[in-house]
Amino acid sequence: MRRRRSLLAERGAKIVLGARGLDHHLYPLYALELKKGAKPLPIMKKVLQVLADKDDWRNAFWFGSVNTYLRNKMPKELLKSKPQEVLRAAEIEASGVQHRWESRISHKL
């Protein structure tokens, strides 16, 4: 385990095996570029900076929830294919804008 941890650290991966007040980050698999040594996707730093006021659990929930600004896709599904759209959705989330809901009202004549 120690060898694997040092190998990942050499490649620039940020991992946590125990928290002692150090500045560490955990990244789920969907946030890693696995073909380039398991480094976080470049967009992750920007998205996490935008969402910095939210705690880790709220961020995890945001990445795994359907988002109307992403055409009802989850941000984690689009990190690699549409990173700028995910960043924009994060900016909207951070600004406190509520998601738009489509309402279907039937009118009786």
N, C-alpha and C positions, 0 to 999 in steps of 0.2 A: 504494500500500500504506500509506503514512504517513497519508494522508487517512482511509482506512478505519479504521486503528488509532485515530486520535484521535476519530473518530465513535463507535466502540464504547466508548472510554474515557469520553466525555461521557455516554453512556447508562448507565454503571455496569458494563459488562461487564469481567470480569477476564480478561486474555489475557497470554500470554507469547510473545515472539518471540526471546528470548535470556535466559539466566539469568546473573545476576551477583550472586547472593546476595540479591536483592530478594524481598519477599514477594508472589509472584504465584501464581495458580492457573490451571490449564487446565481447561476444562469441555467434555466431549463434548456433541454435539448433544442426546442424550437427557436431559441435565441442564439444558437451557436452555428458557426460555419464549420461543419465537420471536415470538409475537404482541405481546410487550411489550418489544421492543427487544433481544432476545437476552440477557436477564438470567438468571442462574442461578435455578432454581426455589427458592422459599423453603425447602423442606425440605432442600435440599442442604447448607446451612450446618449444620443440626442433625445430619444424618447424618454429615458429615465431622468434626464435633466429637466425636461418639461414637466414630468410627473413627480418631481422631487418633493412636493408638499404632501404627497400621499404616502401612507405607510406601505410596507412590502406586501401585506395581505391585500390591500385595496388595489395595488398595482397588479398583483397576480390575478385577482378577480377581473380587472379591466382587460388584461391580455386574453383571458379565456371566456369572455362574454361577447355575445352577439352585439354588434355596434351598428346603429342605423346609418352613421356617416360612412361606414364601409360597406354599404349595401347588404346589411344583415350578415356580414361575415365577422369572424373573430379577428382581432388584431394579430394574434399569433399565427393565423393562417396566411396572412399577407405580408409578414415581415420580410420575406425573401423576394416575393414577386412584385410587391407594391409598397416599398418602404416609405416613400414620401407621403402616400395616402395615410399610412399608419401614423406618421409623425403629425400630419395635419389633424387627424382624429384625436391624438393626444393633446394637441394644443387646444382644441375645442373642449375636451374633457377638463383640462386644467383651468380654462376660463370660466367654468361653471355653467356652460350652456347646457340646457336640458335636451335630451334626444327628442327628435320630432316623431310623433306618432301619427300614423295615418288612421283617420277615423272614417268609418263607413256608416253613414247615417241613412237609414231608409225612410223615405218620406211617403206617407200615405196621402193620396189625393182624394 
